[in-house]
Structures are given as C-alpha cells and as structure tokens.
Amino acid sequence: MIPIIHQLSLNENHSPALPGVREAIESAADRVHLTLDALAAELSAEIARDLGVDPAMVVAGAGSGALLQQFLSAHSGPGTAVVHAWPSFELYPVLIRNAGAAPVAVPPKGHLQDLDALAAAVTGETRVVLLCNPNNPTGEVLDGPRLARMLDALPPDVLVLIDEAYREFAEPGAVADGIALLGDPRVAVVRTFSKSHGLLGLRVGYLVANERVAAALRPTTPFFRVPTVAQAAALAALRAPDRMRAQCAAVAAERDRVRAGLVELGWDVPPSGGNFLWLRLGGRNQSFVDHLAANGVAVREIAGAGVRVSTGTPEANDLVLALAKEFAA
C-alpha cells in the first residue's frame, strides 16, 4: 500500500506559522506548570477589542468543536430538537445527540442550503438552528440578506448558531458577517483559530453572543479551558491580521485554480468559500477517493453525496489535478 504523502482530507491550512506564533509557543512552554489565566480572560478581552464587542459577549474555548458542544448542552437537551442543513459538518448530529437533543437534518435545494425548509422544520421542540457559513463540505457561502430573511421567519425563542470556521477564505463582501447580526439576541457566532490562523493542533476558538446566551456557557468553561500555550499562540496570531488575510487569500487562489482545472474536465464542482472543494461524482465518489489514495493523496467522501478535497500545497494540488485527469480518462 502506498503511504499517504499529501493529507487533503482534514481541511488543514498548510501556510507557514504566523509572525510571533512560534516565539509565543516557545515562551509559554516555560510556564505550562502554572495555572496563569485559567479562563483565558486576556484572550477573550483581546478578541472583544478586535471585534468591537463587550467582553461579556465572548467565550474562549478549546476549539470551535468544544464551543459547539458547550452551546448545545447549555441551550438544548433532552426533549428538544436542533435543526441543521445536510450535508454539513459531519459532527453536528454527534454533538447534538451528545447534548441529549434530536438532530433534524434538512436536505439541500439543488446544491444549496434550503433556508426556507430550515425555517419550516422548526417546531415547538426546536431550540437551535445550526448553520455553517461557508458550509463544510459544500463550500456554499450565505450572504447577509439570505440570513436576515431566515431570521425573520423564525420564532423569537429559537437561537441561531452560525459556525464561521472558514469565513476568512471567502470573499469578504460575499459572506455574511455573523458579528454584524448580533443586534438580534437570537444570534450566536462561533469561530476558530484552527483554519485561518493555522493553530489546528492547539485547539482554540471563541463564541460571541449576547450576554445572556454567552453566560449559559460559563459554568462549563473551566472544563473546556484553552491551554496556556494555545492562549499565547492565539494572542500572537491576532496581532498578525494582515499576514493572516494574505495567507488565506493565497489558499483561496490555489483552491480556485484547482477548481478551474476540474471544471475544464467537465466535473461538477461548485464555487467554494472554504479551504476545500466539493466534487459531485455520483456513483464514482468512492472510486475517485480510492484512486487518489492509491497514489498517496487522502481526500474524503462524505454522506454519500460527494468528495471533499482540501486545498494543499501547490505540489499537492498539481498532483490532484493530474490524478483527476487520469481518472477522467
């Protein structure tokens, strides 16, 4: 069996570490035996300043996955339901069931999330509508007007949690800014340093919501703490916004280059706002995954609906295009 040389199934960011991150990690390593800022107050305050919101609205956590779990455990539970689009992040149903709630998956309309159907799926048991923007794995980008229309269609007691793990790879003017929607007390936004800032291995993210909604997460925060080293790295990464945006733009350019090559082959590949592409090959999905794996490239088939190909280094992306051409032939 050929070993995997290019790992393109995990949506990793292959850009270099942001300025100051390595130094911050090395410095923090000398203090890992100390409690220090146990609840990441400094990091939360810095994020709040960066976003222009009250620090009471920010909850720092051990990556967006942990924050999603905290939120769902605090705001749903046994006897309740959480509505989400499908296909979307594979762990949504798991996280919802972990909270004791019932996941309600809403299929797309064509290749797009059906926001009207999401709103129509809400019942008296629904506590949360969960959205991914840009959507993983399809790459679809929701703009502000579409989100606003869906909010208008929802009851006043249903929260909307927007997972923006990939927003920095989308065109800034095209993707809705969840933070700008926080004037609606039903809206909460979760973001991560894993993708855009390249801190996947350190697990650090944050949630922003009105004070009452955020406060419900705080009792579990001591058990989902951001490690000392991760706090230091995130603070350093926050201070390099221009480099972060430039690196995300470079990833997006590579993503679009690969898409253009696949579209030339006649393949069905929708535009993406994430650091990945969604290939819809019908009955050939798994065969394509196997073909790439046999040549040292790992990609991922999801939900029987398509293949997600993360954007890698130019060398890895060139190989994807070459193997796709072989497969098409």
KACOR-V11100 format. One record per residue. RES is the residue in one small letter. SS is DSSP state (a for helix, b for strand, c for the rest). PHI is phi in whole degrees, -180 to 180 (* if undefined). Layout:
res->[RES | RES]
ss->[SS | SS]
phi->[PHI | PHI]
This chain:
res->[m | i | p | i | i | h | q | l | s | l | n | e | n | h | s | p | a | l | p | g | v | r | e | a | i | e | s | a | a | d | r | v | h | l | t | l | d | a | l | a | a | e | l | s | a | e | i | a | r | d | l | g | v | d | p | a | m | v | v | a | g | a | g | s | g | a | l | l | q | q | f | l | s | a | h | s | g | p | g | t | a | v | v | h | a | w | p | s | f | e | l | y | p | v | l | i | r | n | a | g | a | a | p | v | a | v | p | p | k | g | h | l | q | d | l | d | a | l | a | a | a | v | t | g | e | t | r | v | v | l | l | c | n | p | n | n | p | t | g | e | v | l | d | g | p | r | l | a | r | m | l | d | a | l | p | p | d | v | l | v | l | i | d | e | a | y | r | e | f | a | e | p | g | a | v | a | d | g | i | a | l | l | g | d | p | r | v | a | v | v | r | t | f | s | k | s | h | g | l | l | g | l | r | v | g | y | l | v | a | n | e | r | v | a | a | a | l | r | p | t | t | p | f | f | r | v | p | t | v | a | q | a | a | a | l | a | a | l | r | a | p | d | r | m | r | a | q | c | a | a | v | a | a | e | r | d | r | v | r | a | g | l | v | e | l | g | w | d | v | p | p | s | g | g | n | f | l | w | l | r | l | g | g | r | n | q | s | f | v | d | h | l | a | a | n | g | v | a | v | r | e | i | a | g | a | g | v | r | v | s | t | g | t | p | e | a | n | d | l | v | l | a | l | a | k | e | f | a | a]
ss->[c | c | c | c | c | b | b | c | c | c | c | c | c | c | c | c | c | c | c | c | a | a | a | a | a | a | a | a | a | a | a | c | c | c | c | c | c | c | c | c | a | a | a | a | a | a | a | a | a | a | a | c | c | c | a | a | a | b | b | b | b | c | a | a | a | a | a | a | a | a | a | a | a | a | a | c | c | c | c | c | b | b | b | b | b | b | c | c | c | c | c | a | a | a | a | a | a | a | c | c | c | b | b | b | b | b | b | c | b | c | c | b | c | c | a | a | a | a | a | a | c | c | c | c | c | b | b | b | b | b | b | b | c | c | c | c | c | c | c | c | c | c | c | a | a | a | a | a | a | a | a | a | c | c | c | c | c | c | b | b | b | b | b | c | c | c | a | a | a | c | c | c | c | c | c | c | c | a | a | a | a | c | c | c | c | c | b | b | b | b | b | b | c | c | c | c | c | c | c | a | a | a | c | c | b | b | b | b | b | c | a | a | a | a | a | a | a | a | a | a | a | c | c | c | c | c | c | a | a | a | a | a | a | a | a | a | a | a | c | c | a | a | a | a | a | a | a | a | a | a | a | a | a | a | a | a | a | a | a | a | a | a | a | a | c | c | c | c | b | c | c | c | c | c | c | b | b | b | b | c | c | a | a | a | a | a | a | a | a | a | a | a | a | c | c | c | b | b | c | b | b | b | c | c | c | b | b | b | b | b | c | c | c | a | a | a | a | a | a | a | a | a | a | a | a | a | a | a | c]
phi->[* | -75 | -68 | -73 | -99 | -120 | -90 | -121 | -114 | -119 | 55 | -77 | -99 | -92 | -72 | -64 | -58 | -67 | -55 | 88 | -69 | -60 | -65 | -65 | -65 | -63 | -67 | -68 | -61 | -79 | -125 | -71 | -86 | -110 | -70 | 54 | -88 | -58 | -105 | 55 | -65 | -65 | -64 | -61 | -66 | -66 | -63 | -61 | -63 | -63 | -91 | 74 | -124 | -70 | -57 | -66 | -90 | -110 | -124 | -84 | -149 | -83 | 91 | -67 | -62 | -64 | -67 | -59 | -65 | -59 | -63 | -66 | -68 | -80 | -117 | -133 | 144 | -55 | 84 | -115 | -133 | -127 | -95 | -148 | -75 | -149 | -75 | -152 | -55 | -58 | -85 | -55 | -60 | -65 | -62 | -65 | -66 | -58 | -81 | 88 | -92 | -101 | -77 | -120 | -89 | -111 | -70 | -77 | -107 | 71 | -110 | -111 | -61 | -94 | -69 | -64 | -68 | -61 | -65 | -69 | -78 | -72 | -127 | -66 | -87 | -73 | -112 | -141 | -109 | -110 | -123 | -115 | -143 | -62 | -79 | -103 | -109 | -80 | 81 | -61 | -109 | -96 | -94 | -59 | -60 | -64 | -65 | -62 | -64 | -67 | -59 | -63 | -90 | -98 | -65 | -71 | -102 | -102 | -82 | -120 | -103 | -105 | -91 | -110 | -60 | -117 | -62 | -70 | -93 | -93 | -63 | -54 | -79 | -96 | -93 | -62 | -98 | -59 | -62 | -69 | -94 | -70 | -62 | -86 | -67 | -82 | -90 | -133 | -129 | -119 | -132 | -139 | -89 | -67 | -94 | -64 | -99 | 69 | -111 | -55 | -75 | -105 | 58 | -146 | -153 | -155 | -120 | -127 | -159 | -63 | -59 | -66 | -67 | -65 | -60 | -67 | -86 | -64 | -60 | -97 | -58 | -59 | -99 | -127 | -70 | -84 | -60 | -54 | -65 | -66 | -60 | -62 | -65 | -67 | -62 | -65 | -65 | -62 | -88 | -126 | -66 | -67 | -66 | -58 | -64 | -65 | -69 | -66 | -64 | -67 | -62 | -63 | -65 | -65 | -56 | -70 | -64 | -66 | -60 | -59 | -66 | -72 | -64 | -60 | -78 | 90 | -84 | -90 | -132 | -70 | -58 | -128 | -104 | -104 | -100 | -161 | -125 | -117 | -104 | -110 | -111 | 60 | -69 | -99 | -54 | -68 | -62 | -68 | -57 | -66 | -62 | -68 | -62 | -67 | -117 | 88 | -121 | -97 | -130 | -134 | -89 | -131 | 58 | 66 | -109 | 178 | -120 | -97 | -118 | -69 | -85 | -110 | -70 | -54 | -62 | -65 | -67 | -61 | -67 | -57 | -65 | -65 | -71 | -64 | -65 | -60 | -63 | -64 | -79]
